[in-house]
Amino acid sequence: MTTHCINVFKGLRYSTGGEASFCCKSEMLLDDKDGNKCRIYTHDFNEPLNGKLATEIRTDLENGIKHANCKQCWDEESAGIPSKRILDNKNWGPKYLNDKTVEPAIVELNLGTLCNLKCRICGPWCSSRWVEEFFTIKTEGNNPGPDAKENYMLMVKNWQGNYEDDSPAWEHIEKSLPYLKQIDMYGGEPFLVEKQWKMLKRSIDLGYSKDQILHFNTNATQFNPSHIELLKHFKKVLISLSIDGIGKRFEYQRHPAKWSLVENNIRKFLSLQNNNNNIHVSACLTVSTLNVYYLEETLKHFAHIGLGYSINILHRPPHYNIKNIPKEIKQEITEYYALLLEGMTDLYMREKIQHVLDFMNTNDSDGSSWNEFFVNTKLKDSYRKENFKETFPEFCKLIDECSHEFP
C-alpha cells in the first residue's frame, strides 16, 4: 500500500518536552483514548499509540488516505526523495510491515534540551545553550509567553537528576524495555545525558540489549570511552554525527563547536567502527539555506575520509527551508550544480544532491520567510560576533547578483 507506514503501528517519538508523536516527521501530537495529550511523564508507551488521533491516522493510511500528520513525508516523496516512511518500511522489511500489532517497538527519545551548542537552525526548544540568546534577541515571530524561559529550562530538569528518583519518564522507558527493538537517542545532546547510560546498562543486565538496535544523533563534540564501552553489548549501534559543513562553515552553523575537536572525534568514531562489527558511524547532513550552496564541498570531504553520510531536509523553521529561497536564486543554484553533476562520477553523491535540488524547486518561495532569514542572520551575527558574508562569500555573491543584497 502506497500510504502504509510502520511507524503508525510500531513507532513512538517523545519530544524534548515529553510530548508524544509517531516520529520526527509528524505534524501532530498524540493523545490518549479520552483525548488528553500524552506525555512521557503522565502516560505509558501504549497509551498514545492507542489514542484517538493515533487510531484516526492509522485508519486513514491503511485506507490509502494521506493524512495531514504525515505532510513532511508526502512533500519529500512528491519531490522524488525517499521519505522517512519509505526508508523505515524498507529497513524493517516484510516481517514487521505485515505485523499489524500495535506496540512500541521503535522509540525515539529526545532526552531534554541539555546541550553544549546553539546551532543556527536550532533554538531553546532543543538546546539549553540557546535560552539566553533567544530571550535577548527579539525577532519577528519570537513572542514567547511569560513562562516560556522557565519552561525551556524545565525540559532539562525533567530528564536530569538521579536515576533512582521516582521519575515517571524513566519508569515508562524501563517498563517498555522488553518490547523495544530500536531506541533512537536525540537531545539536546544525548551523549551528555547521564541517566540514559544507566538505563542502557539496565538493558544489558536484563539481557535485552542483544536484541536491540541503538541509534544516536550526536553533535560529535563528545567521546567518552566508558560510555562507548556499553555500546558493544547491543545488537547494533548506529551513530549519526550531525555535521552540516566543514571548517569555518561548520563552526558558524554549530556554534561554539570547534572543527579541530570534531575532526579528532570523527577519527575516534571511525576507529570504533573499524574495531567493532556492531557499531556503524555516519554523518547526517541537514540541508538548509545556510549550506545548500556548499553540499559538494562537505560531501567530498566525507568521501575523502571514508565517512558515510545521509541527507536530512530541514522543513522548519521556514526561513531556513530551502523551498523559501527566491526563485531567481534557486535557478542560479540549480544551474551551478548542473555543471558539477554533469562530470560527477560518484553516483551516490550525485543522487543525493539531485534530490535536494528537486525538493528545493517543488514550490515557489515564501517572501516573508526570505526576509526573516536576513533579519535573523543579521541579529545573530551581531550577537555572536560572526559574519555570514565572510563565512559564505560565494553564496553571498550569488545573492547580490540576483538583486537581493545581503545587509
LOLUM-940029 format. One record per residue (C-alpha): x, y, z; residue in three letters. Coordinates in steps of 0.5 Angstrom, whole numbers, padded with zeros to 4 digits. Layout:
# residues N
<r east="X" north="Y" up="Z" residu="ala"/>
...
//
This chain:
# residues 407
<r east="0000" north="0000" up="0000" residu="met"/>
<r east="0003" north="0007" up="-0002" residu="thr"/>
<r east="0001" north="0010" up="0004" residu="thr"/>
<r east="0003" north="0005" up="0009" residu="his"/>
<r east="0008" north="0006" up="0015" residu="cys"/>
<r east="0011" north="0002" up="0020" residu="ile"/>
<r east="0011" north="0008" up="0025" residu="asn"/>
<r east="0004" north="0008" up="0026" residu="val"/>
<r east="0004" north="0001" up="0029" residu="phe"/>
<r east="0011" north="0001" up="0032" residu="lys"/>
<r east="0014" north="0008" up="0033" residu="gly"/>
<r east="0013" north="0013" up="0038" residu="leu"/>
<r east="0017" north="0020" up="0039" residu="arg"/>
<r east="0018" north="0024" up="0045" residu="tyr"/>
<r east="0020" north="0031" up="0044" residu="ser"/>
<r east="0025" north="0035" up="0049" residu="thr"/>
<r east="0018" north="0037" up="0053" residu="gly"/>
<r east="0016" north="0030" up="0053" residu="gly"/>
<r east="0010" north="0030" up="0048" residu="glu"/>
<r east="0009" north="0024" up="0044" residu="ala"/>
<r east="0008" north="0023" up="0037" residu="ser"/>
<r east="0009" north="0018" up="0032" residu="phe"/>
<r east="0016" north="0020" up="0029" residu="cys"/>
<r east="0020" north="0026" up="0028" residu="cys"/>
<r east="0017" north="0028" up="0021" residu="lys"/>
<r east="0010" north="0028" up="0025" residu="ser"/>
<r east="0006" north="0035" up="0025" residu="glu"/>
<r east="0001" north="0033" up="0031" residu="met"/>
<r east="0002" north="0031" up="0038" residu="leu"/>
<r east="-0002" north="0024" up="0040" residu="leu"/>
<r east="-0007" north="0024" up="0045" residu="asp"/>
<r east="-0010" north="0018" up="0049" residu="asp"/>
<r east="-0017" north="0015" up="0049" residu="lys"/>
<r east="-0020" north="0021" up="0052" residu="asp"/>
<r east="-0017" north="0026" up="0048" residu="gly"/>
<r east="-0012" north="0028" up="0053" residu="asn"/>
<r east="-0005" north="0030" up="0050" residu="lys"/>
<r east="0000" north="0024" up="0052" residu="cys"/>
<r east="0007" north="0026" up="0055" residu="arg"/>
<r east="0012" north="0021" up="0058" residu="ile"/>
<r east="0011" north="0024" up="0065" residu="tyr"/>
<r east="0004" north="0022" up="0065" residu="thr"/>
<r east="0003" north="0016" up="0060" residu="his"/>
<r east="0006" north="0010" up="0059" residu="asp"/>
<r east="0008" north="0008" up="0052" residu="phe"/>
<r east="0002" north="0004" up="0050" residu="asn"/>
<r east="-0003" north="0010" up="0051" residu="glu"/>
<r east="-0001" north="0015" up="0046" residu="pro"/>
<r east="-0001" north="0009" up="0040" residu="leu"/>
<r east="-0008" north="0007" up="0042" residu="asn"/>
<r east="-0011" north="0014" up="0043" residu="gly"/>
<r east="-0016" north="0018" up="0039" residu="lys"/>
<r east="-0011" north="0021" up="0034" residu="leu"/>
<r east="-0007" north="0015" up="0033" residu="ala"/>
<r east="-0013" north="0011" up="0031" residu="thr"/>
<r east="-0015" north="0016" up="0026" residu="glu"/>
<r east="-0008" north="0017" up="0023" residu="ile"/>
<r east="-0007" north="0009" up="0023" residu="arg"/>
<r east="-0014" north="0008" up="0020" residu="thr"/>
<r east="-0013" north="0013" up="0014" residu="asp"/>
<r east="-0006" north="0011" up="0012" residu="leu"/>
<r east="-0009" north="0004" up="0012" residu="glu"/>
<r east="-0015" north="0006" up="0007" residu="asn"/>
<r east="-0010" north="0010" up="0003" residu="gly"/>
<r east="-0011" north="0017" up="0005" residu="ile"/>
<r east="-0005" north="0022" up="0006" residu="lys"/>
<r east="-0007" north="0024" up="0013" residu="his"/>
<r east="-0004" north="0031" up="0014" residu="ala"/>
<r east="0000" north="0029" up="0020" residu="asn"/>
<r east="0005" north="0026" up="0015" residu="cys"/>
<r east="0006" north="0032" up="0011" residu="lys"/>
<r east="0013" north="0032" up="0011" residu="gln"/>
<r east="0014" north="0025" up="0008" residu="cys"/>
<r east="0009" north="0027" up="0003" residu="trp"/>
<r east="0013" north="0033" up="0001" residu="asp"/>
<r east="0019" north="0029" up="0000" residu="glu"/>
<r east="0016" north="0024" up="-0004" residu="glu"/>
<r east="0013" north="0029" up="-0009" residu="ser"/>
<r east="0020" north="0031" up="-0010" residu="ala"/>
<r east="0022" north="0024" up="-0011" residu="gly"/>
<r east="0026" north="0024" up="-0004" residu="ile"/>
<r east="0026" north="0017" up="0000" residu="pro"/>
<r east="0022" north="0020" up="0006" residu="ser"/>
<r east="0023" north="0017" up="0013" residu="lys"/>
<r east="0016" north="0013" up="0012" residu="arg"/>
<r east="0019" north="0010" up="0005" residu="ile"/>
<r east="0026" north="0009" up="0009" residu="leu"/>
<r east="0023" north="0006" up="0015" residu="asp"/>
<r east="0019" north="0001" up="0011" residu="asn"/>
<r east="0025" north="-0001" up="0007" residu="lys"/>
<r east="0029" north="-0002" up="0013" residu="asn"/>
<r east="0025" north="-0006" up="0018" residu="trp"/>
<r east="0022" north="-0011" up="0012" residu="gly"/>
<r east="0016" north="-0015" up="0011" residu="pro"/>
<r east="0016" north="-0019" up="0018" residu="lys"/>
<r east="0015" north="-0012" up="0021" residu="tyr"/>
<r east="0011" north="-0009" up="0016" residu="leu"/>
<r east="0006" north="-0015" up="0016" residu="asn"/>
<r east="0005" north="-0015" up="0023" residu="asp"/>
<r east="-0001" north="-0010" up="0025" residu="lys"/>
<r east="0000" north="-0011" up="0032" residu="thr"/>
<r east="0000" north="-0004" up="0036" residu="val"/>
<r east="0006" north="-0004" up="0040" residu="glu"/>
<r east="0012" north="0001" up="0042" residu="pro"/>
<r east="0018" north="-0003" up="0038" residu="ala"/>
<r east="0021" north="0004" up="0035" residu="ile"/>
<r east="0022" north="0009" up="0040" residu="val"/>
<r east="0026" north="0016" up="0039" residu="glu"/>
<r east="0027" north="0020" up="0046" residu="leu"/>
<r east="0029" north="0027" up="0045" residu="asn"/>
<r east="0032" north="0027" up="0052" residu="leu"/>
<r east="0031" north="0034" up="0054" residu="gly"/>
<r east="0035" north="0040" up="0052" residu="thr"/>
<r east="0041" north="0040" up="0055" residu="leu"/>
<r east="0046" north="0042" up="0050" residu="cys"/>
<r east="0053" north="0045" up="0050" residu="asn"/>
<r east="0052" north="0048" up="0043" residu="leu"/>
<r east="0047" north="0053" up="0040" residu="lys"/>
<r east="0047" north="0051" up="0033" residu="cys"/>
<r east="0044" north="0056" up="0028" residu="arg"/>
<r east="0038" north="0052" up="0026" residu="ile"/>
<r east="0036" north="0050" up="0033" residu="cys"/>
<r east="0033" north="0054" up="0039" residu="gly"/>
<r east="0031" north="0054" up="0046" residu="pro"/>
<r east="0026" north="0048" up="0045" residu="trp"/>
<r east="0032" north="0044" up="0043" residu="cys"/>
<r east="0038" north="0047" up="0047" residu="ser"/>
<r east="0039" north="0050" up="0054" residu="ser"/>
<r east="0045" north="0054" up="0051" residu="arg"/>
<r east="0040" north="0057" up="0047" residu="trp"/>
<r east="0036" north="0060" up="0052" residu="val"/>
<r east="0040" north="0067" up="0054" residu="glu"/>
<r east="0041" north="0069" up="0047" residu="glu"/>
<r east="0034" north="0067" up="0045" residu="phe"/>
<r east="0031" north="0072" up="0050" residu="phe"/>
<r east="0036" north="0077" up="0049" residu="thr"/>
<r east="0035" north="0078" up="0041" residu="ile"/>
<r east="0028" north="0080" up="0040" residu="lys"/>
<r east="0026" north="0078" up="0033" residu="thr"/>
<r east="0020" north="0077" up="0028" residu="glu"/>
<r east="0015" north="0071" up="0031" residu="gly"/>
<r east="0019" north="0071" up="0037" residu="asn"/>
<r east="0014" north="0072" up="0042" residu="asn"/>
<r east="0014" north="0067" up="0048" residu="pro"/>
<r east="0009" north="0067" up="0054" residu="gly"/>
<r east="0011" north="0070" up="0060" residu="pro"/>
<r east="0013" north="0063" up="0063" residu="asp"/>
<r east="0017" north="0060" up="0057" residu="ala"/>
<r east="0024" north="0061" up="0059" residu="lys"/>
<r east="0023" north="0057" up="0065" residu="glu"/>
<r east="0019" north="0052" up="0061" residu="asn"/>
<r east="0025" north="0051" up="0057" residu="tyr"/>
<r east="0030" north="0050" up="0063" residu="met"/>
<r east="0025" north="0045" up="0066" residu="leu"/>
<r east="0026" north="0041" up="0060" residu="met"/>
<r east="0033" north="0040" up="0062" residu="val"/>
<r east="0031" north="0039" up="0069" residu="lys"/>
<r east="0025" north="0034" up="0067" residu="asn"/>
<r east="0031" north="0029" up="0064" residu="trp"/>
<r east="0036" north="0030" up="0069" residu="gln"/>
<r east="0037" north="0028" up="0077" residu="gly"/>
<r east="0039" north="0021" up="0080" residu="asn"/>
<r east="0037" north="0015" up="0076" residu="tyr"/>
<r east="0034" north="0013" up="0083" residu="glu"/>
<r east="0029" north="0018" up="0083" residu="asp"/>
<r east="0022" north="0017" up="0082" residu="asp"/>
<r east="0021" north="0020" up="0075" residu="ser"/>
<r east="0015" north="0017" up="0071" residu="pro"/>
<r east="0019" north="0018" up="0065" residu="ala"/>
<r east="0025" north="0014" up="0066" residu="trp"/>
<r east="0020" north="0009" up="0069" residu="glu"/>
<r east="0016" north="0008" up="0063" residu="his"/>
<r east="0022" north="0007" up="0059" residu="ile"/>
<r east="0025" north="0002" up="0063" residu="glu"/>
<r east="0018" north="-0001" up="0063" residu="lys"/>
<r east="0018" north="-0002" up="0056" residu="ser"/>
<r east="0025" north="-0004" up="0055" residu="leu"/>
<r east="0023" north="-0012" up="0054" residu="pro"/>
<r east="0019" north="-0009" up="0047" residu="tyr"/>
<r east="0024" north="-0004" up="0045" residu="leu"/>
<r east="0027" north="-0006" up="0038" residu="lys"/>
<r east="0030" north="0000" up="0037" residu="gln"/>
<r east="0032" north="0006" up="0041" residu="ile"/>
<r east="0034" north="0013" up="0038" residu="asp"/>
<r east="0037" north="0018" up="0042" residu="met"/>
<r east="0037" north="0025" up="0041" residu="tyr"/>
<r east="0037" north="0031" up="0045" residu="gly"/>
<r east="0040" north="0037" up="0046" residu="gly"/>
<r east="0046" north="0033" up="0046" residu="glu"/>
<r east="0044" north="0026" up="0048" residu="pro"/>
<r east="0052" north="0024" up="0050" residu="phe"/>
<r east="0051" north="0029" up="0056" residu="leu"/>
<r east="0045" north="0025" up="0059" residu="val"/>
<r east="0048" north="0021" up="0064" residu="glu"/>
<r east="0041" north="0018" up="0066" residu="lys"/>
<r east="0041" north="0014" up="0059" residu="gln"/>
<r east="0047" north="0011" up="0060" residu="trp"/>
<r east="0045" north="0008" up="0067" residu="lys"/>
<r east="0038" north="0006" up="0063" residu="met"/>
<r east="0042" north="0002" up="0058" residu="leu"/>
<r east="0047" north="-0001" up="0063" residu="lys"/>
<r east="0040" north="-0004" up="0066" residu="arg"/>
<r east="0038" north="-0006" up="0059" residu="ser"/>
<r east="0045" north="-0010" up="0059" residu="ile"/>
<r east="0044" north="-0013" up="0066" residu="asp"/>
<r east="0037" north="-0015" up="0064" residu="leu"/>
<r east="0039" north="-0019" up="0057" residu="gly"/>
<r east="0035" north="-0014" up="0053" residu="tyr"/>
<r east="0041" north="-0011" up="0049" residu="ser"/>
<r east="0043" north="-0017" up="0045" residu="lys"/>
<r east="0036" north="-0016" up="0041" residu="asp"/>
<r east="0036" north="-0008" up="0041" residu="gln"/>
<r east="0039" north="-0003" up="0036" residu="ile"/>
<r east="0041" north="0004" up="0039" residu="leu"/>
<r east="0041" north="0010" up="0034" residu="his"/>
<r east="0045" north="0016" up="0037" residu="phe"/>
<r east="0044" north="0023" up="0034" residu="asn"/>
<r east="0050" north="0027" up="0037" residu="thr"/>
<r east="0054" north="0034" up="0035" residu="asn"/>
<r east="0060" north="0030" up="0035" residu="ala"/>
<r east="0064" north="0034" up="0041" residu="thr"/>
<r east="0063" north="0028" up="0046" residu="gln"/>
<r east="0067" north="0022" up="0046" residu="phe"/>
<r east="0067" north="0018" up="0053" residu="asn"/>
<r east="0071" north="0012" up="0053" residu="pro"/>
<r east="0067" north="0009" up="0059" residu="ser"/>
<r east="0060" north="0010" up="0055" residu="his"/>
<r east="0063" north="0008" up="0049" residu="ile"/>
<r east="0064" north="0001" up="0052" residu="glu"/>
<r east="0057" north="0000" up="0054" residu="leu"/>
<r east="0055" north="0000" up="0046" residu="leu"/>
<r east="0059" north="-0006" up="0045" residu="lys"/>
<r east="0054" north="-0010" up="0048" residu="his"/>
<r east="0048" north="-0008" up="0044" residu="phe"/>
<r east="0046" north="-0012" up="0037" residu="lys"/>
<r east="0047" north="-0006" up="0033" residu="lys"/>
<r east="0049" north="0001" up="0034" residu="val"/>
<r east="0048" north="0007" up="0029" residu="leu"/>
<r east="0052" north="0013" up="0031" residu="ile"/>
<r east="0050" north="0019" up="0027" residu="ser"/>
<r east="0054" north="0025" up="0027" residu="leu"/>
<r east="0051" north="0032" up="0026" residu="ser"/>
<r east="0056" north="0036" up="0021" residu="ile"/>
<r east="0053" north="0041" up="0016" residu="asp"/>
<r east="0059" north="0044" up="0014" residu="gly"/>
<r east="0067" north="0044" up="0015" residu="ile"/>
<r east="0072" north="0048" up="0017" residu="gly"/>
<r east="0069" north="0056" up="0019" residu="lys"/>
<r east="0063" north="0054" up="0016" residu="arg"/>
<r east="0062" north="0048" up="0021" residu="phe"/>
<r east="0063" north="0053" up="0026" residu="glu"/>
<r east="0059" north="0058" up="0024" residu="tyr"/>
<r east="0053" north="0053" up="0024" residu="gln"/>
<r east="0054" north="0049" up="0030" residu="arg"/>
<r east="0057" north="0055" up="0035" residu="his"/>
<r east="0061" north="0055" up="0039" residu="pro"/>
<r east="0064" north="0048" up="0037" residu="ala"/>
<r east="0071" north="0048" up="0034" residu="lys"/>
<r east="0072" north="0044" up="0028" residu="trp"/>
<r east="0079" north="0041" up="0030" residu="ser"/>
<r east="0076" north="0038" up="0036" residu="leu"/>
<r east="0070" north="0035" up="0032" residu="val"/>
<r east="0075" north="0032" up="0027" residu="glu"/>
<r east="0079" north="0029" up="0032" residu="asn"/>
<r east="0073" north="0026" up="0035" residu="asn"/>
<r east="0071" north="0023" up="0028" residu="ile"/>
<r east="0077" north="0020" up="0027" residu="arg"/>
<r east="0076" north="0016" up="0034" residu="lys"/>
<r east="0069" north="0014" up="0032" residu="phe"/>
<r east="0071" north="0011" up="0025" residu="leu"/>
<r east="0077" north="0007" up="0029" residu="ser"/>
<r east="0071" north="0005" up="0034" residu="leu"/>
<r east="0067" north="0003" up="0028" residu="gln"/>
<r east="0073" north="-0001" up="0025" residu="asn"/>
<r east="0074" north="-0005" up="0031" residu="asn"/>
<r east="0067" north="-0007" up="0033" residu="asn"/>
<r east="0063" north="-0010" up="0028" residu="asn"/>
<r east="0056" north="-0008" up="0031" residu="asn"/>
<r east="0058" north="0000" up="0031" residu="ile"/>
<r east="0056" north="0004" up="0025" residu="his"/>
<r east="0058" north="0011" up="0024" residu="val"/>
<r east="0056" north="0016" up="0019" residu="ser"/>
<r east="0055" north="0024" up="0018" residu="ala"/>
<r east="0048" north="0026" up="0018" residu="cys"/>
<r east="0048" north="0033" up="0014" residu="leu"/>
<r east="0042" north="0037" up="0015" residu="thr"/>
<r east="0041" north="0042" up="0009" residu="val"/>
<r east="0038" north="0049" up="0010" residu="ser"/>
<r east="0039" north="0056" up="0007" residu="thr"/>
<r east="0046" north="0056" up="0010" residu="leu"/>
<r east="0049" north="0050" up="0007" residu="asn"/>
<r east="0045" north="0049" up="0001" residu="val"/>
<r east="0051" north="0052" up="-0004" residu="tyr"/>
<r east="0056" north="0048" up="0000" residu="tyr"/>
<r east="0054" north="0041" up="-0001" residu="leu"/>
<r east="0059" north="0038" up="-0006" residu="glu"/>
<r east="0065" north="0041" up="-0001" residu="glu"/>
<r east="0062" north="0038" up="0005" residu="thr"/>
<r east="0060" north="0031" up="0002" residu="leu"/>
<r east="0067" north="0031" up="-0002" residu="lys"/>
<r east="0070" north="0031" up="0005" residu="his"/>
<r east="0066" north="0026" up="0008" residu="phe"/>
<r east="0068" north="0021" up="0002" residu="ala"/>
<r east="0075" north="0023" up="0003" residu="his"/>
<r east="0076" north="0021" up="0010" residu="ile"/>
<r east="0071" north="0015" up="0009" residu="gly"/>
<r east="0065" north="0017" up="0013" residu="leu"/>
<r east="0059" north="0015" up="0010" residu="gly"/>
<r east="0053" north="0020" up="0010" residu="tyr"/>
<r east="0046" north="0021" up="0010" residu="ser"/>
<r east="0042" north="0028" up="0008" residu="ile"/>
<r east="0036" north="0031" up="0012" residu="asn"/>
<r east="0032" north="0036" up="0009" residu="ile"/>
<r east="0030" north="0042" up="0014" residu="leu"/>
<r east="0023" north="0044" up="0014" residu="his"/>
<r east="0023" north="0048" up="0020" residu="arg"/>
<r east="0024" north="0054" up="0022" residu="pro"/>
<r east="0021" north="0057" up="0015" residu="pro"/>
<r east="0027" north="0062" up="0014" residu="his"/>
<r east="0032" north="0056" up="0014" residu="tyr"/>
<r east="0028" north="0052" up="0009" residu="asn"/>
<r east="0031" north="0052" up="0002" residu="ile"/>
<r east="0024" north="0052" up="-0001" residu="lys"/>
<r east="0023" north="0059" up="0001" residu="asn"/>
<r east="0030" north="0062" up="-0003" residu="ile"/>
<r east="0027" north="0067" up="-0008" residu="pro"/>
<r east="0026" north="0063" up="-0015" residu="lys"/>
<r east="0032" north="0067" up="-0018" residu="glu"/>
<r east="0037" north="0065" up="-0013" residu="ile"/>
<r east="0034" north="0058" up="-0014" residu="lys"/>
<r east="0035" north="0058" up="-0021" residu="gln"/>
<r east="0043" north="0060" up="-0020" residu="glu"/>
<r east="0044" north="0055" up="-0015" residu="ile"/>
<r east="0041" north="0049" up="-0020" residu="thr"/>
<r east="0045" north="0052" up="-0026" residu="glu"/>
<r east="0051" north="0052" up="-0021" residu="tyr"/>
<r east="0050" north="0044" up="-0019" residu="tyr"/>
<r east="0048" north="0042" up="-0026" residu="ala"/>
<r east="0055" north="0044" up="-0028" residu="leu"/>
<r east="0058" north="0040" up="-0022" residu="leu"/>
<r east="0053" north="0034" up="-0023" residu="leu"/>
<r east="0055" north="0033" up="-0031" residu="glu"/>
<r east="0062" north="0031" up="-0029" residu="gly"/>
<r east="0061" north="0028" up="-0022" residu="met"/>
<r east="0063" north="0020" up="-0022" residu="thr"/>
<r east="0060" north="0019" up="-0015" residu="asp"/>
<r east="0053" north="0017" up="-0017" residu="leu"/>
<r east="0051" north="0017" up="-0009" residu="tyr"/>
<r east="0053" north="0024" up="-0008" residu="met"/>
<r east="0050" north="0026" up="-0015" residu="arg"/>
<r east="0043" north="0023" up="-0013" residu="glu"/>
<r east="0043" north="0026" up="-0006" residu="lys"/>
<r east="0045" north="0033" up="-0009" residu="ile"/>
<r east="0039" north="0032" up="-0014" residu="gln"/>
<r east="0034" north="0030" up="-0009" residu="his"/>
<r east="0036" north="0037" up="-0005" residu="val"/>
<r east="0035" north="0041" up="-0012" residu="leu"/>
<r east="0029" north="0037" up="-0013" residu="asp"/>
<r east="0026" north="0039" up="-0006" residu="phe"/>
<r east="0028" north="0046" up="-0007" residu="met"/>
<r east="0025" north="0047" up="-0013" residu="asn"/>
<r east="0018" north="0044" up="-0012" residu="thr"/>
<r east="0015" north="0050" up="-0009" residu="asn"/>
<r east="0015" north="0058" up="-0010" residu="asp"/>
<r east="0019" north="0062" up="-0005" residu="ser"/>
<r east="0015" north="0065" up="0001" residu="asp"/>
<r east="0018" north="0072" up="0001" residu="gly"/>
<r east="0017" north="0073" up="0008" residu="ser"/>
<r east="0021" north="0068" up="0010" residu="ser"/>
<r east="0027" north="0070" up="0006" residu="trp"/>
<r east="0026" north="0077" up="0009" residu="asn"/>
<r east="0026" north="0073" up="0016" residu="glu"/>
<r east="0033" north="0070" up="0014" residu="phe"/>
<r east="0036" north="0076" up="0013" residu="phe"/>
<r east="0034" north="0079" up="0020" residu="val"/>
<r east="0035" north="0073" up="0024" residu="asn"/>
<r east="0042" north="0072" up="0021" residu="thr"/>
<r east="0044" north="0080" up="0022" residu="lys"/>
<r east="0042" north="0080" up="0029" residu="leu"/>
<r east="0045" north="0073" up="0031" residu="lys"/>
<r east="0052" north="0075" up="0027" residu="asp"/>
<r east="0052" north="0082" up="0032" residu="ser"/>
<r east="0050" north="0078" up="0038" residu="tyr"/>
<r east="0055" north="0072" up="0037" residu="arg"/>
<r east="0061" north="0077" up="0033" residu="lys"/>
<r east="0060" north="0073" up="0027" residu="glu"/>
<r east="0060" north="0075" up="0020" residu="asn"/>
<r east="0055" north="0071" up="0015" residu="phe"/>
<r east="0058" north="0075" up="0009" residu="lys"/>
<r east="0066" north="0073" up="0011" residu="glu"/>
<r east="0064" north="0066" up="0012" residu="thr"/>
<r east="0060" north="0064" up="0006" residu="phe"/>
<r east="0063" north="0069" up="0001" residu="pro"/>
<r east="0061" north="0065" up="-0006" residu="glu"/>
<r east="0053" north="0065" up="-0004" residu="phe"/>
<r east="0053" north="0072" up="-0002" residu="cys"/>
<r east="0056" north="0074" up="-0008" residu="lys"/>
<r east="0050" north="0070" up="-0012" residu="leu"/>
<r east="0045" north="0073" up="-0007" residu="ile"/>
<r east="0048" north="0080" up="-0009" residu="asp"/>
<r east="0048" north="0078" up="-0016" residu="glu"/>
<r east="0041" north="0077" up="-0016" residu="cys"/>
<r east="0039" north="0084" up="-0013" residu="ser"/>
<r east="0038" north="0081" up="-0006" residu="his"/>
<r east="0044" north="0085" up="-0003" residu="glu"/>
<r east="0045" north="0082" up="0004" residu="phe"/>
<r east="0045" north="0087" up="0009" residu="pro"/>
//
